[in-house]
């Protein structure tokens, strides 16, 4: 009998399995500057390997509203498999540790209200890949994308520069599907329609941000990011929709 397993549940199951493995790796936090001057925080996980000895860097582009801490055990497991591999995970600006400092999360989210969905590709993902190219000059780059990470990948400007694009040797995507409702079967289609046409437009304007956690969808999102996401989701071209 075939069973459909939700990707997040699969990652959690992988996390539980990895707990029995010795995590002989180290983690450090890097502050990476975006082109617009804002900063995002990334976690670099590896053995105590110098940049010169590193042969492969895996960049993890996470799902919508999912902080990089969610993937921590998975990342450690990957890093233990090879002493010359480094894994770089990061939080998009406006979620997780990349929220602006504030005494209250709600205030920080409202301060990010103007952040756009495509900025996560043009600034965040682009900045991380460029930082990796600079920090690990002799390594090939692999990019692991979960959900929206794969949707953003093609929008990142670094692909236009051959010197950077040729460093990317592999790309893996998990559940990076298009959000057009007609591609979904019932009852999932109804849920997607409600998300795009009701929940995101209504709740984002009421709260000043989108409270994803109320719907069990991860961390809350900046208002404009959520509204853009719904805007793209209502069109068959999705993120390629003309403005």
Phi, psi and omega in degrees: 000129180274138178234138178270122183251128178297137182305321181294323177293324178295320179295319179297320178296321177295321178300315181295322179293325183285347181295337182276354181266138178292122183269075183274061181225166176239153180235143174217155181259133177241136174263117186250130183273130175278167180297335180270006177096341178288161182238145173238157181255135179237152176250125179255118184243128182192172163289170179289072186249133177287160181299328181291331181274345182290130181251340181213136175240128177255119176265126180257113176260109191279180183278171181296122177072014181252114181290157183294340177297335178299328184266008191305310181294320176301314181297317179297319178300315179297317183294332181285344185285340182207133181283348179253021180246136177241138177245129179243115175246156185208161174257129175299151180299125179107356175224163176055223182282353178268011170289142175301146181298133179198154179288339180230137180299321181298319179295319179296319179294320179292331177291339179261014189302332184273354180295132183263155180303312185289346175296329180296334174271309186292328183250308188288297182298320178298316181296321181294314180296319179295321178297318179298317179300323181282320184281330183233079189291337185255006185259148169276155185246131171244143181239121178256120185244133176244122176057242186297339177303320178287330178289327180281333190305314182291346180269354183288133184293341186297339180297337182283349181253113186301323182299329179269315183301323182288347177281341181276110185266330183216147173226130175237135181235138176236119177056043178262049185281164175284147183269007181298120188304327184291348177275354182256145176271159176287145007271001183296327180299319180296320179297318180294318178300316178296322180296311185289321190260340185238295190297308182294309180300319184286305185293326180295323181281331179286314185270337187086002174199170179261113183281074183304326184298333178295335180256007180070035185245026179095203183284156179296152185246148172303146187306308186291326176301313182294316181295320176296319180301315178293322179301313179292322183295338181274007182233142182297338178275352177053240186290350177267005180301132176297144182288000000 
